[in-house]
Amino acid sequence: MSFPSLRIGDLSIPKAVIQGGMGVGISLSGLAAAVAASGGLGVISAAGIGMYQPDFATNYVEANNRALADEIRKARAATSGALGVNIMVAMANFADLVKTAIKENVDAIFSGAGLPLDLPSYLTEGSKTKLVPIVSSARAAVILCKKWLSRFGRTPDAFVVEGPMAGGHLGFKAEQIDHPDFLLEKLVGEVVAGVKPYTAPNGDPIPVIAAGGVYTGEDIHRFIKLGAAGVQMGTRFVATDECDADPAFKQAYVDATQEEVVIIKSPVGMPGRAIHNAFLDQAAQGEKTPPRCPYRCIHSCDYQKAPYCITLALANAKKGRLKHGFAFAGKNAWRIDRIMPVAELFRELVSQYEAAEAAAMA
């Protein structure tokens, strides 16, 4: 059995790997285009995407819309492969970014950090953009199927089920993160079973994509055998030449020890996984600059109580200013020991997958 491909409706992805959308500015056109060119689905993160626009702080919505359109067009110019955009439901400018992505004809929109209950309402006539919610439970997936069928007469084109080993903000309570009931292997089986009574808009079974802690080709093989149609990977793609982050950000992954990959409490009110550094220590001790917020970017962030601005901290980290920010990372980030081209990473994953398949057939 060769490395699997993935179909989401009429969208064909030669290698069943979706690159996770990573904000702020970690996965832009550079990384997304390289992943798409290698046969995966490259994803641009819309979170804080306008950071380099001169009016980012004064004209937040338009700056982000402009930057998103620019990044999609740059990626399209670089590859004919599959491209998507990740847009968090919790973002205050969610609707504007979704409209921009659809207008630019992206192949897929991935949407988590809340239930995207009204996502189909933004589709325009003739749009082929696939709608892929990111969920952390079978219950959430079934709710979306029911709500979308009731309101829009359709279901999601696919689901990403993200477990608690993921990087960044997590869709789990702190006590659930290391609990065996929330292992990704268990969640994938539950979501596959939960959505089995439903069909995708094209009449096929709804593809379920496993995410959060997927690291090797052997991992991919395991989740395919559990019923996943493909996987989403974020952390592995940070440590690539084409990742849009500053080299210092990538080096933080290479240098990190297992103990330094920690759970933090984010200003947006959710637990998150990051690489421990002095900035996080200072924030925990209340030593950061008093809050001021020009963005109002996340609904759940009370900027008057937040110890720091998360958009500013993540933008600083993306630019390599880790004294003034921090790097989100998946639980397996400490395993990374070098930075490689995206094409080489794909070759490694395929080789590992094929070895796992051969071992399973022996």
Order of alpha helices (4+ residues) and beta strands (2+ residues): beta-beta-beta-alpha-beta-alpha-beta-alpha-beta-beta-alpha-beta-beta-alpha-beta-alpha-beta-alpha-alpha-beta-beta-alpha-alpha-alpha
